[in-house]
Amino acid sequence: MNEQEFPQGSVPVAVAARVYGKDASWVRAGIVSGWLPIGKATRSGKLVTTIEEMDSRYGRINFYISPKRLYEETGFLWKGERQ
């Protein structure tokens, strides 16, 4: 059986939100809280793991969404498209 190949990089939050049929803030909150196991959220290289840390006064949060994890959770194969 051939193993699925996944593109490099992060799936955009907007794409993941469309796949789930939810708002982008739902995806971000799920990743930060840990109940949506498709990626990680970091700020200045440190993991963000609570909703309280999502306050924009602390700075920008970077979200990494794994194409493989998104595929495993939803069956959606991201091919590198932006939106």
mmCIF file of the N, C-alpha and C atoms, coordinates in Angstrom:
data_MODEL
# 
_entry.id   MODEL 
# 
loop_
_atom_site.group_PDB 
_atom_site.id 
_atom_site.type_symbol 
_atom_site.label_atom_id 
_atom_site.label_alt_id 
_atom_site.label_comp_id 
_atom_site.label_asym_id 
_atom_site.label_entity_id 
_atom_site.label_seq_id 
_atom_site.pdbx_PDB_ins_code 
_atom_site.Cartn_x 
_atom_site.Cartn_y 
_atom_site.Cartn_z 
_atom_site.occupancy 
_atom_site.B_iso_or_equiv 
_atom_site.pdbx_formal_charge 
_atom_site.auth_seq_id 
_atom_site.auth_comp_id 
_atom_site.auth_asym_id 
_atom_site.auth_atom_id 
_atom_site.pdbx_PDB_model_num 
ATOM 1   N N  . MET A 1 1  ? 0.842   -1.182 0.000  1.00 0.00 ? 1  MET A N  1 
ATOM 2   C CA . MET A 1 1  ? 0.000   0.000  0.000  1.00 0.00 ? 1  MET A CA 1 
ATOM 3   C C  . MET A 1 1  ? 0.884   1.241  0.000  1.00 0.00 ? 1  MET A C  1 
ATOM 4   N N  . ASN A 1 2  ? 0.540   2.219  -0.847 1.00 0.00 ? 2  ASN A N  1 
ATOM 5   C CA . ASN A 1 2  ? 1.299   3.461  -0.916 1.00 0.00 ? 2  ASN A CA 1 
ATOM 6   C C  . ASN A 1 2  ? 0.981   4.346  0.272  1.00 0.00 ? 2  ASN A C  1 
ATOM 7   N N  . GLU A 1 3  ? 2.027   4.949  0.817  1.00 0.00 ? 3  GLU A N  1 
ATOM 8   C CA . GLU A 1 3  ? 1.824   5.879  1.924  1.00 0.00 ? 3  GLU A CA 1 
ATOM 9   C C  . GLU A 1 3  ? 1.502   7.256  1.355  1.00 0.00 ? 3  GLU A C  1 
ATOM 10  N N  . GLN A 1 4  ? 0.531   7.918  1.937  1.00 0.00 ? 4  GLN A N  1 
ATOM 11  C CA . GLN A 1 4  ? 0.104   9.245  1.494  1.00 0.00 ? 4  GLN A CA 1 
ATOM 12  C C  . GLN A 1 4  ? 1.222   10.254 1.688  1.00 0.00 ? 4  GLN A C  1 
ATOM 13  N N  . GLU A 1 5  ? 1.456   11.109 0.699  1.00 0.00 ? 5  GLU A N  1 
ATOM 14  C CA . GLU A 1 5  ? 2.429   12.188 0.843  1.00 0.00 ? 5  GLU A CA 1 
ATOM 15  C C  . GLU A 1 5  ? 1.687   13.476 1.152  1.00 0.00 ? 5  GLU A C  1 
ATOM 16  N N  . PHE A 1 6  ? 2.269   14.267 2.054  1.00 0.00 ? 6  PHE A N  1 
ATOM 17  C CA . PHE A 1 6  ? 1.648   15.511 2.483  1.00 0.00 ? 6  PHE A CA 1 
ATOM 18  C C  . PHE A 1 6  ? 2.556   16.676 2.126  1.00 0.00 ? 6  PHE A C  1 
ATOM 19  N N  . PRO A 1 7  ? 1.984   17.815 1.746  1.00 0.00 ? 7  PRO A N  1 
ATOM 20  C CA . PRO A 1 7  ? 2.815   18.970 1.409  1.00 0.00 ? 7  PRO A CA 1 
ATOM 21  C C  . PRO A 1 7  ? 3.523   19.541 2.637  1.00 0.00 ? 7  PRO A C  1 
ATOM 22  N N  . GLN A 1 8  ? 4.600   20.257 2.384  1.00 0.00 ? 8  GLN A N  1 
ATOM 23  C CA . GLN A 1 8  ? 5.333   20.934 3.454  1.00 0.00 ? 8  GLN A CA 1 
ATOM 24  C C  . GLN A 1 8  ? 4.521   22.130 3.937  1.00 0.00 ? 8  GLN A C  1 
ATOM 25  N N  . GLY A 1 9  ? 4.766   22.534 5.157  1.00 0.00 ? 9  GLY A N  1 
ATOM 26  C CA . GLY A 1 9  ? 4.144   23.744 5.683  1.00 0.00 ? 9  GLY A CA 1 
ATOM 27  C C  . GLY A 1 9  ? 2.871   23.475 6.450  1.00 0.00 ? 9  GLY A C  1 
ATOM 28  N N  . SER A 1 10 ? 2.273   24.565 6.864  1.00 0.00 ? 10 SER A N  1 
ATOM 29  C CA . SER A 1 10 ? 1.086   24.541 7.705  1.00 0.00 ? 10 SER A CA 1 
ATOM 30  C C  . SER A 1 10 ? -0.167  24.779 6.877  1.00 0.00 ? 10 SER A C  1 
ATOM 31  N N  . VAL A 1 11 ? -1.212  24.056 7.215  1.00 0.00 ? 11 VAL A N  1 
ATOM 32  C CA . VAL A 1 11 ? -2.514  24.318 6.616  1.00 0.00 ? 11 VAL A CA 1 
ATOM 33  C C  . VAL A 1 11 ? -3.018  25.638 7.193  1.00 0.00 ? 11 VAL A C  1 
ATOM 34  N N  . PRO A 1 12 ? -3.463  26.571 6.360  1.00 0.00 ? 12 PRO A N  1 
ATOM 35  C CA . PRO A 1 12 ? -4.006  27.830 6.900  1.00 0.00 ? 12 PRO A CA 1 
ATOM 36  C C  . PRO A 1 12 ? -5.219  27.588 7.804  1.00 0.00 ? 12 PRO A C  1 
ATOM 37  N N  . VAL A 1 13 ? -5.328  28.390 8.844  1.00 0.00 ? 13 VAL A N  1 
ATOM 38  C CA . VAL A 1 13 ? -6.459  28.266 9.778  1.00 0.00 ? 13 VAL A CA 1 
ATOM 39  C C  . VAL A 1 13 ? -7.778  28.389 9.025  1.00 0.00 ? 13 VAL A C  1 
ATOM 40  N N  . ALA A 1 14 ? -7.851  29.280 8.043  1.00 0.00 ? 14 ALA A N  1 
ATOM 41  C CA . ALA A 1 14 ? -9.092  29.470 7.278  1.00 0.00 ? 14 ALA A CA 1 
ATOM 42  C C  . ALA A 1 14 ? -9.496  28.206 6.534  1.00 0.00 ? 14 ALA A C  1 
ATOM 43  N N  . VAL A 1 15 ? -8.529  27.461 6.031  1.00 0.00 ? 15 VAL A N  1 
ATOM 44  C CA . VAL A 1 15 ? -8.822  26.208 5.326  1.00 0.00 ? 15 VAL A CA 1 
ATOM 45  C C  . VAL A 1 15 ? -9.348  25.171 6.317  1.00 0.00 ? 15 VAL A C  1 
ATOM 46  N N  . ALA A 1 16 ? -8.692  25.037 7.462  1.00 0.00 ? 16 ALA A N  1 
ATOM 47  C CA . ALA A 1 16 ? -9.147  24.088 8.486  1.00 0.00 ? 16 ALA A CA 1 
ATOM 48  C C  . ALA A 1 16 ? -10.560 24.449 8.951  1.00 0.00 ? 16 ALA A C  1 
ATOM 49  N N  . ALA A 1 17 ? -10.833 25.731 9.122  1.00 0.00 ? 17 ALA A N  1 
ATOM 50  C CA . ALA A 1 17 ? -12.162 26.170 9.546  1.00 0.00 ? 17 ALA A CA 1 
ATOM 51  C C  . ALA A 1 17 ? -13.208 25.771 8.511  1.00 0.00 ? 17 ALA A C  1 
ATOM 52  N N  . ARG A 1 18 ? -12.891 25.937 7.247  1.00 0.00 ? 18 ARG A N  1 
ATOM 53  C CA . ARG A 1 18 ? -13.819 25.547 6.189  1.00 0.00 ? 18 ARG A CA 1 
ATOM 54  C C  . ARG A 1 18 ? -14.068 24.036 6.208  1.00 0.00 ? 18 ARG A C  1 
ATOM 55  N N  . VAL A 1 19 ? -13.028 23.255 6.432  1.00 0.00 ? 19 VAL A N  1 
ATOM 56  C CA . VAL A 1 19 ? -13.156 21.790 6.486  1.00 0.00 ? 19 VAL A CA 1 
ATOM 57  C C  . VAL A 1 19 ? -14.104 21.377 7.608  1.00 0.00 ? 19 VAL A C  1 
ATOM 58  N N  . TYR A 1 20 ? -13.972 22.016 8.762  1.00 0.00 ? 20 TYR A N  1 
ATOM 59  C CA . TYR A 1 20 ? -14.822 21.686 9.909  1.00 0.00 ? 20 TYR A CA 1 
ATOM 60  C C  . TYR A 1 20 ? -16.185 22.367 9.856  1.00 0.00 ? 20 TYR A C  1 
ATOM 61  N N  . GLY A 1 21 ? -16.346 23.339 8.951  1.00 0.00 ? 21 GLY A N  1 
ATOM 62  C CA . GLY A 1 21 ? -17.605 24.071 8.881  1.00 0.00 ? 21 GLY A CA 1 
ATOM 63  C C  . GLY A 1 21 ? -17.807 24.979 10.073 1.00 0.00 ? 21 GLY A C  1 
ATOM 64  N N  . LYS A 1 22 ? -16.697 25.480 10.596 1.00 0.00 ? 22 LYS A N  1 
ATOM 65  C CA . LYS A 1 22 ? -16.724 26.337 11.785 1.00 0.00 ? 22 LYS A CA 1 
ATOM 66  C C  . LYS A 1 22 ? -15.969 27.628 11.509 1.00 0.00 ? 22 LYS A C  1 
ATOM 67  N N  . ASP A 1 23 ? -16.025 28.547 12.469 1.00 0.00 ? 23 ASP A N  1 
ATOM 68  C CA . ASP A 1 23 ? -15.301 29.800 12.403 1.00 0.00 ? 23 ASP A CA 1 
ATOM 69  C C  . ASP A 1 23 ? -13.817 29.559 12.725 1.00 0.00 ? 23 ASP A C  1 
ATOM 70  N N  . ALA A 1 24 ? -12.948 30.410 12.187 1.00 0.00 ? 24 ALA A N  1 
ATOM 71  C CA . ALA A 1 24 ? -11.510 30.284 12.446 1.00 0.00 ? 24 ALA A CA 1 
ATOM 72  C C  . ALA A 1 24 ? -11.190 30.375 13.935 1.00 0.00 ? 24 ALA A C  1 
ATOM 73  N N  . SER A 1 25 ? -11.950 31.164 14.684 1.00 0.00 ? 25 SER A N  1 
ATOM 74  C CA . SER A 1 25 ? -11.690 31.284 16.125 1.00 0.00 ? 25 SER A CA 1 
ATOM 75  C C  . SER A 1 25 ? -11.967 29.960 16.849 1.00 0.00 ? 25 SER A C  1 
ATOM 76  N N  . TRP A 1 26 ? -12.901 29.166 16.339 1.00 0.00 ? 26 TRP A N  1 
ATOM 77  C CA . TRP A 1 26 ? -13.189 27.842 16.899 1.00 0.00 ? 26 TRP A CA 1 
ATOM 78  C C  . TRP A 1 26 ? -11.980 26.928 16.720 1.00 0.00 ? 26 TRP A C  1 
ATOM 79  N N  . VAL A 1 27 ? -11.374 26.980 15.539 1.00 0.00 ? 27 VAL A N  1 
ATOM 80  C CA . VAL A 1 27 ? -10.183 26.170 15.262 1.00 0.00 ? 27 VAL A CA 1 
ATOM 81  C C  . VAL A 1 27 ? -9.039  26.607 16.170 1.00 0.00 ? 27 VAL A C  1 
ATOM 82  N N  . ARG A 1 28 ? -8.807  27.907 16.272 1.00 0.00 ? 28 ARG A N  1 
ATOM 83  C CA . ARG A 1 28 ? -7.722  28.412 17.123 1.00 0.00 ? 28 ARG A CA 1 
ATOM 84  C C  . ARG A 1 28 ? -7.922  28.002 18.586 1.00 0.00 ? 28 ARG A C  1 
ATOM 85  N N  . ALA A 1 29 ? -9.141  28.175 19.089 1.00 0.00 ? 29 ALA A N  1 
ATOM 86  C CA . ALA A 1 29 ? -9.425  27.811 20.487 1.00 0.00 ? 29 ALA A CA 1 
ATOM 87  C C  . ALA A 1 29 ? -9.252  26.308 20.705 1.00 0.00 ? 29 ALA A C  1 
ATOM 88  N N  . GLY A 1 30 ? -9.649  25.509 19.746 1.00 0.00 ? 30 GLY A N  1 
ATOM 89  C CA . GLY A 1 30 ? -9.511  24.065 19.864 1.00 0.00 ? 30 GLY A CA 1 
ATOM 90  C C  . GLY A 1 30 ? -8.066  23.615 19.898 1.00 0.00 ? 30 GLY A C  1 
ATOM 91  N N  . ILE A 1 31 ? -7.240  24.251 19.090 1.00 0.00 ? 31 ILE A N  1 
ATOM 92  C CA . ILE A 1 31 ? -5.812  23.914 19.078 1.00 0.00 ? 31 ILE A CA 1 
ATOM 93  C C  . ILE A 1 31 ? -5.165  24.320 20.396 1.00 0.00 ? 31 ILE A C  1 
ATOM 94  N N  . VAL A 1 32 ? -5.439  25.538 20.839 1.00 0.00 ? 32 VAL A N  1 
ATOM 95  C CA . VAL A 1 32 ? -4.854  26.034 22.087 1.00 0.00 ? 32 VAL A CA 1 
ATOM 96  C C  . VAL A 1 32 ? -5.300  25.173 23.269 1.00 0.00 ? 32 VAL A C  1 
ATOM 97  N N  . SER A 1 33 ? -6.581  24.847 23.338 1.00 0.00 ? 33 SER A N  1 
ATOM 98  C CA . SER A 1 33 ? -7.112  24.070 24.459 1.00 0.00 ? 33 SER A CA 1 
ATOM 99  C C  . SER A 1 33 ? -6.718  22.600 24.414 1.00 0.00 ? 33 SER A C  1 
ATOM 100 N N  . GLY A 1 34 ? -6.369  22.117 23.238 1.00 0.00 ? 34 GLY A N  1 
ATOM 101 C CA . GLY A 1 34 ? -5.932  20.735 23.106 1.00 0.00 ? 34 GLY A CA 1 
ATOM 102 C C  . GLY A 1 34 ? -7.003  19.755 22.699 1.00 0.00 ? 34 GLY A C  1 
ATOM 103 N N  . TRP A 1 35 ? -8.253  20.183 22.521 1.00 0.00 ? 35 TRP A N  1 
ATOM 104 C CA . TRP A 1 35 ? -9.301  19.244 22.133 1.00 0.00 ? 35 TRP A CA 1 
ATOM 105 C C  . TRP A 1 35 ? -9.423  19.099 20.629 1.00 0.00 ? 35 TRP A C  1 
ATOM 106 N N  . LEU A 1 36 ? -8.643  19.874 19.880 1.00 0.00 ? 36 LEU A N  1 
ATOM 107 C CA . LEU A 1 36 ? -8.578  19.723 18.426 1.00 0.00 ? 36 LEU A CA 1 
ATOM 108 C C  . LEU A 1 36 ? -7.122  19.389 18.085 1.00 0.00 ? 36 LEU A C  1 
ATOM 109 N N  . PRO A 1 37 ? -6.797  18.106 18.033 1.00 0.00 ? 37 PRO A N  1 
ATOM 110 C CA . PRO A 1 37 ? -5.394  17.674 17.951 1.00 0.00 ? 37 PRO A CA 1 
ATOM 111 C C  . PRO A 1 37 ? -4.802  17.714 16.546 1.00 0.00 ? 37 PRO A C  1 
ATOM 112 N N  . ILE A 1 38 ? -4.900  18.867 15.888 1.00 0.00 ? 38 ILE A N  1 
ATOM 113 C CA . ILE A 1 38 ? -4.382  18.959 14.522 1.00 0.00 ? 38 ILE A CA 1 
ATOM 114 C C  . ILE A 1 38 ? -3.142  19.829 14.415 1.00 0.00 ? 38 ILE A C  1 
ATOM 115 N N  . GLY A 1 39 ? -2.735  20.464 15.512 1.00 0.00 ? 39 GLY A N  1 
ATOM 116 C CA . GLY A 1 39 ? -1.579  21.336 15.429 1.00 0.00 ? 39 GLY A CA 1 
ATOM 117 C C  . GLY A 1 39 ? -1.170  21.915 16.767 1.00 0.00 ? 39 GLY A C  1 
ATOM 118 N N  . LYS A 1 40 ? -0.357  22.956 16.673 1.00 0.00 ? 40 LYS A N  1 
ATOM 119 C CA . LYS A 1 40 ? 0.196   23.622 17.860 1.00 0.00 ? 40 LYS A CA 1 
ATOM 120 C C  . LYS A 1 40 ? 0.060   25.135 17.711 1.00 0.00 ? 40 LYS A C  1 
ATOM 121 N N  . ALA A 1 41 ? 0.024   25.806 18.845 1.00 0.00 ? 41 ALA A N  1 
ATOM 122 C CA . ALA A 1 41 ? 0.015   27.268 18.879 1.00 0.00 ? 41 ALA A CA 1 
ATOM 123 C C  . ALA A 1 41 ? 1.220   27.721 19.687 1.00 0.00 ? 41 ALA A C  1 
ATOM 124 N N  . THR A 1 42 ? 1.974   28.674 19.144 1.00 0.00 ? 42 THR A N  1 
ATOM 125 C CA . THR A 1 42 ? 3.149   29.183 19.843 1.00 0.00 ? 42 THR A CA 1 
ATOM 126 C C  . THR A 1 42 ? 3.187   30.706 19.795 1.00 0.00 ? 42 THR A C  1 
ATOM 127 N N  . ARG A 1 43 ? 3.838   31.261 20.802 1.00 0.00 ? 43 ARG A N  1 
ATOM 128 C CA . ARG A 1 43 ? 4.108   32.701 20.848 1.00 0.00 ? 43 ARG A CA 1 
ATOM 129 C C  . ARG A 1 43 ? 5.553   32.825 21.298 1.00 0.00 ? 43 ARG A C  1 
ATOM 130 N N  . SER A 1 44 ? 6.355   33.487 20.507 1.00 0.00 ? 44 SER A N  1 
ATOM 131 C CA . SER A 1 44 ? 7.783   33.664 20.818 1.00 0.00 ? 44 SER A CA 1 
ATOM 132 C C  . SER A 1 44 ? 8.458   32.327 21.112 1.00 0.00 ? 44 SER A C  1 
ATOM 133 N N  . GLY A 1 45 ? 8.085   31.299 20.374 1.00 0.00 ? 45 GLY A N  1 
ATOM 134 C CA . GLY A 1 45 ? 8.703   29.988 20.526 1.00 0.00 ? 45 GLY A CA 1 
ATOM 135 C C  . GLY A 1 45 ? 8.194   29.146 21.682 1.00 0.00 ? 45 GLY A C  1 
ATOM 136 N N  . LYS A 1 46 ? 7.238   29.688 22.447 1.00 0.00 ? 46 LYS A N  1 
ATOM 137 C CA . LYS A 1 46 ? 6.693   28.942 23.591 1.00 0.00 ? 46 LYS A CA 1 
ATOM 138 C C  . LYS A 1 46 ? 5.277   28.497 23.288 1.00 0.00 ? 46 LYS A C  1 
ATOM 139 N N  . LEU A 1 47 ? 4.959   27.280 23.697 1.00 0.00 ? 47 LEU A N  1 
ATOM 140 C CA . LEU A 1 47 ? 3.645   26.706 23.469 1.00 0.00 ? 47 LEU A CA 1 
ATOM 141 C C  . LEU A 1 47 ? 2.565   27.492 24.211 1.00 0.00 ? 47 LEU A C  1 
ATOM 142 N N  . VAL A 1 48 ? 1.462   27.765 23.532 1.00 0.00 ? 48 VAL A N  1 
ATOM 143 C CA . VAL A 1 48 ? 0.302   28.420 24.136 1.00 0.00 ? 48 VAL A CA 1 
ATOM 144 C C  . VAL A 1 48 ? -0.734  27.329 24.385 1.00 0.00 ? 48 VAL A C  1 
ATOM 145 N N  . THR A 1 49 ? -1.135  27.151 25.647 1.00 0.00 ? 49 THR A N  1 
ATOM 146 C CA . THR A 1 49 ? -2.003  26.017 25.980 1.00 0.00 ? 49 THR A CA 1 
ATOM 147 C C  . THR A 1 49 ? -3.281  26.373 26.745 1.00 0.00 ? 49 THR A C  1 
ATOM 148 N N  . THR A 1 50 ? -3.522  27.651 26.992 1.00 0.00 ? 50 THR A N  1 
ATOM 149 C CA . THR A 1 50 ? -4.768  28.031 27.668 1.00 0.00 ? 50 THR A CA 1 
ATOM 150 C C  . THR A 1 50 ? -5.428  29.189 26.936 1.00 0.00 ? 50 THR A C  1 
ATOM 151 N N  . ILE A 1 51 ? -6.743  29.236 27.023 1.00 0.00 ? 51 ILE A N  1 
ATOM 152 C CA . ILE A 1 51 ? -7.511  30.302 26.384 1.00 0.00 ? 51 ILE A CA 1 
ATOM 153 C C  . ILE A 1 51 ? -7.083  31.669 26.917 1.00 0.00 ? 51 ILE A C  1 
ATOM 154 N N  . GLU A 1 52 ? -6.755  31.737 28.215 1.00 0.00 ? 52 GLU A N  1 
ATOM 155 C CA . GLU A 1 52 ? -6.339  33.006 28.811 1.00 0.00 ? 52 GLU A CA 1 
ATOM 156 C C  . GLU A 1 52 ? -5.092  33.575 28.120 1.00 0.00 ? 52 GLU A C  1 
ATOM 157 N N  . GLU A 1 53 ? -4.229  32.692 27.638 1.00 0.00 ? 53 GLU A N  1 
ATOM 158 C CA . GLU A 1 53 ? -3.008  33.128 26.955 1.00 0.00 ? 53 GLU A CA 1 
ATOM 159 C C  . GLU A 1 53 ? -3.272  33.657 25.545 1.00 0.00 ? 53 GLU A C  1 
ATOM 160 N N  . MET A 1 54 ? -4.497  33.524 25.062 1.00 0.00 ? 54 MET A N  1 
ATOM 161 C CA . MET A 1 54 ? -4.819  33.982 23.711 1.00 0.00 ? 54 MET A CA 1 
ATOM 162 C C  . MET A 1 54 ? -5.007  35.494 23.634 1.00 0.00 ? 54 MET A C  1 
ATOM 163 N N  . ASP A 1 55 ? -4.936  36.177 24.736 1.00 0.00 ? 55 ASP A N  1 
ATOM 164 C CA . ASP A 1 55 ? -5.100  37.633 24.782 1.00 0.00 ? 55 ASP A CA 1 
ATOM 165 C C  . ASP A 1 55 ? -4.085  38.301 23.849 1.00 0.00 ? 55 ASP A C  1 
ATOM 166 N N  . SER A 1 56 ? -4.569  39.112 22.917 1.00 0.00 ? 56 SER A N  1 
ATOM 167 C CA . SER A 1 56 ? -3.693  39.735 21.923 1.00 0.00 ? 56 SER A CA 1 
ATOM 168 C C  . SER A 1 56 ? -2.709  40.739 22.531 1.00 0.00 ? 56 SER A C  1 
ATOM 169 N N  . ARG A 1 57 ? -2.963  41.171 23.752 1.00 0.00 ? 57 ARG A N  1 
ATOM 170 C CA . ARG A 1 57 ? -2.017  42.098 24.406 1.00 0.00 ? 57 ARG A CA 1 
ATOM 171 C C  . ARG A 1 57 ? -0.669  41.435 24.664 1.00 0.00 ? 57 ARG A C  1 
ATOM 172 N N  . TYR A 1 58 ? -0.641  40.105 24.683 1.00 0.00 ? 58 TYR A N  1 
ATOM 173 C CA . TYR A 1 58 ? 0.613   39.388 24.918 1.00 0.00 ? 58 TYR A CA 1 
ATOM 174 C C  . TYR A 1 58 ? 1.435   39.202 23.652 1.00 0.00 ? 58 TYR A C  1 
ATOM 175 N N  . GLY A 1 59 ? 0.848   39.500 22.511 1.00 0.00 ? 59 GLY A N  1 
ATOM 176 C CA . GLY A 1 59 ? 1.555   39.352 21.241 1.00 0.00 ? 59 GLY A CA 1 
ATOM 177 C C  . GLY A 1 59 ? 0.898   38.335 20.329 1.00 0.00 ? 59 GLY A C  1 
ATOM 178 N N  . ARG A 1 60 ? 1.436   38.246 19.143 1.00 0.00 ? 60 ARG A N  1 
ATOM 179 C CA . ARG A 1 60 ? 0.884   37.384 18.097 1.00 0.00 ? 60 ARG A CA 1 
ATOM 180 C C  . ARG A 1 60 ? 1.119   35.899 18.401 1.00 0.00 ? 60 ARG A C  1 
ATOM 181 N N  . ILE A 1 61 ? 0.102   35.102 18.096 1.00 0.00 ? 61 ILE A N  1 
ATOM 182 C CA . ILE A 1 61 ? 0.209   33.651 18.227 1.00 0.00 ? 61 ILE A CA 1 
ATOM 183 C C  . ILE A 1 61 ? 0.348   33.064 16.828 1.00 0.00 ? 61 ILE A C  1 
ATOM 184 N N  . ASN A 1 62 ? 1.296   32.172 16.673 1.00 0.00 ? 62 ASN A N  1 
ATOM 185 C CA . ASN A 1 62 ? 1.480   31.459 15.415 1.00 0.00 ? 62 ASN A CA 1 
ATOM 186 C C  . ASN A 1 62 ? 0.854   30.083 15.544 1.00 0.00 ? 62 ASN A C  1 
ATOM 187 N N  . PHE A 1 63 ? 0.088   29.705 14.540 1.00 0.00 ? 63 PHE A N  1 
ATOM 188 C CA . PHE A 1 63 ? -0.566  28.408 14.529 1.00 0.00 ? 63 PHE A CA 1 
ATOM 189 C C  . PHE A 1 63 ? 0.046   27.538 13.452 1.00 0.00 ? 63 PHE A C  1 
ATOM 190 N N  . TYR A 1 64 ? 0.409   26.313 13.836 1.00 0.00 ? 64 TYR A N  1 
ATOM 191 C CA . TYR A 1 64 ? 0.863   25.320 12.873 1.00 0.00 ? 64 TYR A CA 1 
ATOM 192 C C  . TYR A 1 64 ? -0.189  24.219 12.845 1.00 0.00 ? 64 TYR A C  1 
ATOM 193 N N  . ILE A 1 65 ? -0.754  23.980 11.681 1.00 0.00 ? 65 ILE A N  1 
ATOM 194 C CA . ILE A 1 65 ? -1.718  22.897 11.507 1.00 0.00 ? 65 ILE A CA 1 
ATOM 195 C C  . ILE A 1 65 ? -1.084  21.872 10.580 1.00 0.00 ? 65 ILE A C  1 
ATOM 196 N N  . SER A 1 66 ? -0.917  20.670 11.089 1.00 0.00 ? 66 SER A N  1 
ATOM 197 C CA . SER A 1 66 ? -0.280  19.590 10.351 1.00 0.00 ? 66 SER A CA 1 
ATOM 198 C C  . SER A 1 66 ? -1.204  19.055 9.259  1.00 0.00 ? 66 SER A C  1 
ATOM 199 N N  . PRO A 1 67 ? -0.743  19.038 8.001  1.00 0.00 ? 67 PRO A N  1 
ATOM 200 C CA . PRO A 1 67 ? -1.563  18.451 6.940  1.00 0.00 ? 67 PRO A CA 1 
ATOM 201 C C  . PRO A 1 67 ? -1.904  16.985 7.224  1.00 0.00 ? 67 PRO A C  1 
ATOM 202 N N  . LYS A 1 68 ? -0.960  16.250 7.791  1.00 0.00 ? 68 LYS A N  1 
ATOM 203 C CA . LYS A 1 68 ? -1.183  14.835 8.102  1.00 0.00 ? 68 LYS A CA 1 
ATOM 204 C C  . LYS A 1 68 ? -2.226  14.663 9.201  1.00 0.00 ? 68 LYS A C  1 
ATOM 205 N N  . ARG A 1 69 ? -2.107  15.452 10.276 1.00 0.00 ? 69 ARG A N  1 
ATOM 206 C CA . ARG A 1 69 ? -3.067  15.338 11.390 1.00 0.00 ? 69 ARG A CA 1 
ATOM 207 C C  . ARG A 1 69 ? -4.473  15.746 10.942 1.00 0.00 ? 69 ARG A C  1 
ATOM 208 N N  . LEU A 1 70 ? -4.571  16.800 10.117 1.00 0.00 ? 70 LEU A N  1 
ATOM 209 C CA . LEU A 1 70 ? -5.871  17.221 9.606  1.00 0.00 ? 70 LEU A CA 1 
ATOM 210 C C  . LEU A 1 70 ? -6.481  16.104 8.754  1.00 0.00 ? 70 LEU A C  1 
ATOM 211 N N  . TYR A 1 71 ? -5.664  15.455 7.945  1.00 0.00 ? 71 TYR A N  1 
ATOM 212 C CA . TYR A 1 71 ? -6.126  14.338 7.122  1.00 0.00 ? 71 TYR A CA 1 
ATOM 213 C C  . TYR A 1 71 ? -6.598  13.167 7.997  1.00 0.00 ? 71 TYR A C  1 
ATOM 214 N N  . GLU A 1 72 ? -5.821  12.861 9.020  1.00 0.00 ? 72 GLU A N  1 
ATOM 215 C CA . GLU A 1 72 ? -6.183  11.751 9.915  1.00 0.00 ? 72 GLU A CA 1 
ATOM 216 C C  . GLU A 1 72 ? -7.494  12.025 10.657 1.00 0.00 ? 72 GLU A C  1 
ATOM 217 N N  . GLU A 1 73 ? -7.727  13.284 11.016 1.00 0.00 ? 73 GLU A N  1 
ATOM 218 C CA . GLU A 1 73 ? -8.936  13.646 11.776 1.00 0.00 ? 73 GLU A CA 1 
ATOM 219 C C  . GLU A 1 73 ? -10.174 13.793 10.890 1.00 0.00 ? 73 GLU A C  1 
ATOM 220 N N  . THR A 1 74 ? -9.979  14.258 9.641  1.00 0.00 ? 74 THR A N  1 
ATOM 221 C CA . THR A 1 74 ? -11.138 14.614 8.813  1.00 0.00 ? 74 THR A CA 1 
ATOM 222 C C  . THR A 1 74 ? -11.223 13.896 7.477  1.00 0.00 ? 74 THR A C  1 
ATOM 223 N N  . GLY A 1 75 ? -10.100 13.359 7.003  1.00 0.00 ? 75 GLY A N  1 
ATOM 224 C CA . GLY A 1 75 ? -10.074 12.767 5.662  1.00 0.00 ? 75 GLY A CA 1 
ATOM 225 C C  . GLY A 1 75 ? -9.822  13.790 4.576  1.00 0.00 ? 75 GLY A C  1 
ATOM 226 N N  . PHE A 1 76 ? -9.653  15.063 4.952  1.00 0.00 ? 76 PHE A N  1 
ATOM 227 C CA . PHE A 1 76 ? -9.381  16.122 3.975  1.00 0.00 ? 76 PHE A CA 1 
ATOM 228 C C  . PHE A 1 76 ? -7.892  16.168 3.654  1.00 0.00 ? 76 PHE A C  1 
ATOM 229 N N  . LEU A 1 77 ? -7.556  16.064 2.365  1.00 0.00 ? 77 LEU A N  1 
ATOM 230 C CA . LEU A 1 77 ? -6.162  16.126 1.934  1.00 0.00 ? 77 LEU A CA 1 
ATOM 231 C C  . LEU A 1 77 ? -5.868  17.526 1.404  1.00 0.00 ? 77 LEU A C  1 
ATOM 232 N N  . TRP A 1 78 ? -5.088  18.267 2.158  1.00 0.00 ? 78 TRP A N  1 
ATOM 233 C CA . TRP A 1 78 ? -4.680  19.616 1.763  1.00 0.00 ? 78 TRP A CA 1 
ATOM 234 C C  . TRP A 1 78 ? -3.555  19.499 0.761  1.00 0.00 ? 78 TRP A C  1 
ATOM 235 N N  . LYS A 1 79 ? -3.671  20.203 -0.361 1.00 0.00 ? 79 LYS A N  1 
ATOM 236 C CA . LYS A 1 79 ? -2.672  20.099 -1.426 1.00 0.00 ? 79 LYS A CA 1 
ATOM 237 C C  . LYS A 1 79 ? -1.807  21.345 -1.556 1.00 0.00 ? 79 LYS A C  1 
ATOM 238 N N  . GLY A 1 80 ? -1.828  22.186 -0.529 1.00 0.00 ? 80 GLY A N  1 
ATOM 239 C CA . GLY A 1 80 ? -0.977  23.366 -0.540 1.00 0.00 ? 80 GLY A CA 1 
ATOM 240 C C  . GLY A 1 80 ? -1.681  24.650 -0.935 1.00 0.00 ? 80 GLY A C  1 
ATOM 241 N N  . GLU A 1 81 ? -2.970  24.571 -1.262 1.00 0.00 ? 81 GLU A N  1 
ATOM 242 C CA . GLU A 1 81 ? -3.687  25.777 -1.659 1.00 0.00 ? 81 GLU A CA 1 
ATOM 243 C C  . GLU A 1 81 ? -3.899  26.693 -0.463 1.00 0.00 ? 81 GLU A C  1 
ATOM 244 N N  . ARG A 1 82 ? -3.954  27.957 -0.717 1.00 0.00 ? 82 ARG A N  1 
ATOM 245 C CA . ARG A 1 82 ? -4.069  28.946 0.349  1.00 0.00 ? 82 ARG A CA 1 
ATOM 246 C C  . ARG A 1 82 ? -5.482  29.070 0.872  1.00 0.00 ? 82 ARG A C  1 
ATOM 247 N N  . GLN A 1 83 ? -6.484  29.148 0.031  1.00 0.00 ? 83 GLN A N  1 
ATOM 248 C CA . GLN A 1 83 ? -7.854  29.285 0.517  1.00 0.00 ? 83 GLN A CA 1 
ATOM 249 C C  . GLN A 1 83 ? -8.774  28.677 -0.437 1.00 0.00 ? 83 GLN A C  1 
# 
